[in-house]
Amino acid sequence: MLALKRINYEDKEKQYLFVKDIPYDENGFINEYSGISKEEFESKAIPTLIAHEKGECLPEGYVPETYYFLWDGDTIVAQFRLRHYLCESLVNGAGHIGYYVGKKFRGRGYATKGLALLLQEAKSIVPEDEYYLRVNKDNTASLSVMLKNGGYIHHEDDSKIYVRIKK
């Protein structure tokens, strides 16, 4: 059974094993913790990300953001990020939602199902009437995930497609 869980200390071992192997930049999904040590993940990453969810210790220009892991039974298959509201840089940039599916789990519908679960969570968090997402033009699989979840193409630039999903 699929479930979204917020980052937490209880699942730190499995979260660490998943996060450390995500490349720094995979199709625009930025992982500041790529290659992090287990000790740093526990002592720095988890408390920082939990604080960011509460709007605490945010870098200048950042908004509160919740990190979720998509679990299939006892296995983490994907990571999702939900930014609680938009600032100007997010309106014209990454938007509310980012996600990464582990390479060995791709092509199995996890992104589509995980995004659907995240959109349900987002209803009580995001104040805007639409969810903003962005995808690289060459990432047709991710664009398909967004469209399957009710998204429509809002606009494009040279390298990105900007998608909106109505609440």
C-alpha positions in Angstrom: 0.0 0.0 0.0 1.3 3.5 -0.9 1.6 6.1 1.8 3.2 9.6 2.1 5.1 10.2 5.3 6.8 13.5 6.3 10.5 13.4 7.1 11.0 12.2 10.6 13.5 10.6 13.0 11.7 7.3 13.3 12.5 6.4 9.6 16.0 8.1 9.5 17.9 5.0 8.3 15.7 4.4 5.2 15.3 8.1 4.5 19.1 8.5 4.6 19.7 5.5 2.3 17.2 7.0 -0.2 18.4 10.7 -0.1 22.1 10.1 -0.2 21.9 8.4 -3.6 19.7 11.1 -5.3 22.0 13.1 -7.6 22.5 16.8 -6.8 20.4 17.8 -9.9 18.2 15.2 -11.5 16.0 16.8 -14.1 15.7 20.0 -12.1 15.1 18.2 -8.7 17.9 19.7 -6.5 19.1 17.5 -3.7 21.4 19.5 -1.4 22.1 16.3 0.6 23.5 14.1 -2.2 26.3 12.0 -0.8 25.8 13.2 2.7 27.1 11.1 5.6 24.7 9.3 7.8 25.8 11.4 10.8 25.2 14.7 9.0 21.9 13.5 7.7 20.7 12.8 11.2 22.3 15.7 13.0 21.9 18.4 10.3 19.5 17.5 7.5 16.6 16.1 9.4 16.4 18.9 12.0 16.9 21.6 9.3 14.1 20.2 7.1 11.7 19.8 10.0 12.5 23.4 11.0 11.9 24.6 7.4 8.4 22.9 7.5 7.6 25.1 10.5 8.9 28.2 8.8 12.0 28.3 11.0 15.6 28.9 10.1 14.7 29.5 6.4 17.4 31.0 4.1 16.6 34.5 2.8 13.8 34.3 0.1 12.7 30.8 1.0 9.2 29.7 2.1 8.2 26.9 4.4 8.5 23.5 2.7 7.5 20.0 3.7 9.5 16.9 2.7 7.6 13.7 2.1 8.6 10.2 1.3 6.4 7.9 -0.7 6.4 4.4 0.8 5.4 1.2 -0.9 5.0 -1.0 2.1 8.3 -0.7 4.0 10.3 0.7 1.0 10.8 4.3 0.1 10.2 4.7 -3.7 10.1 8.5 -4.1 10.6 11.9 -2.4 8.2 14.8 -2.8 8.5 18.5 -1.7 5.6 20.8 -1.1 6.3 24.5 -0.8 3.5 25.9 1.4 2.9 29.1 -0.7 4.5 31.0 -3.5 7.0 33.9 -3.5 7.9 35.7 -6.7 10.8 33.4 -7.5 8.6 30.3 -7.2 5.8 31.8 -9.3 8.3 32.1 -12.1 10.3 29.1 -11.1 10.0 25.7 -9.4 6.5 26.3 -8.0 4.9 24.4 -5.2 5.9 20.8 -5.9 9.0 18.9 -6.7 9.5 15.1 -6.8 12.0 12.4 -7.5 11.4 8.7 -8.1 14.2 6.3 -7.4 15.7 5.0 -10.6 14.8 1.4 -10.0 11.2 2.4 -9.3 10.5 4.4 -12.4 7.9 3.4 -14.9 5.6 1.8 -12.3 3.2 4.7 -11.7 4.7 5.8 -8.5 5.0 9.5 -9.6 1.4 9.6 -10.7 0.1 8.0 -7.6 2.4 9.9 -5.3 1.5 13.3 -6.8 -2.2 12.5 -6.4 -1.6 11.8 -2.7 0.5 14.9 -2.3 -2.2 17.0 -4.0 -4.6 15.8 -1.3 -2.2 16.9 1.4 -1.7 20.2 -0.3 -5.4 21.2 -0.1 -5.1 22.1 3.5 -1.7 23.8 3.2 -1.5 25.8 0.0 -3.5 29.0 -0.1 -3.3 29.5 -3.9 -6.2 28.3 -6.2 -3.8 26.4 -8.3 -0.6 24.3 -7.7 2.4 25.5 -9.8 4.8 22.9 -11.2 7.7 23.1 -13.6 9.3 20.4 -15.8 12.2 20.2 -18.2 11.0 20.0 -21.8 12.9 16.8 -22.3 11.2 15.1 -19.3 8.1 13.9 -21.0 7.4 11.2 -18.4 7.1 13.8 -15.6 5.0 16.1 -17.8 2.7 13.1 -18.4 2.4 12.6 -14.6 1.4 16.2 -14.1 -1.2 16.1 -16.9 -2.7 12.8 -15.5 -3.2 14.6 -12.2 -5.3 17.3 -13.9 -2.5 19.6 -14.9 -2.6 21.9 -18.0 0.3 23.6 -19.7 0.3 27.3 -18.6 3.3 28.4 -20.6 6.8 27.4 -21.8 10.2 29.0 -22.2 13.3 27.7 -24.0 13.9 24.8 -21.6 10.9 24.4 -19.2 7.2 23.8 -19.3 5.1 25.4 -16.6 2.1 23.4 -15.5 -0.8 24.4 -13.3 -3.2 22.0 -11.5 -6.5 23.5 -10.2 -7.4 22.7 -6.6 
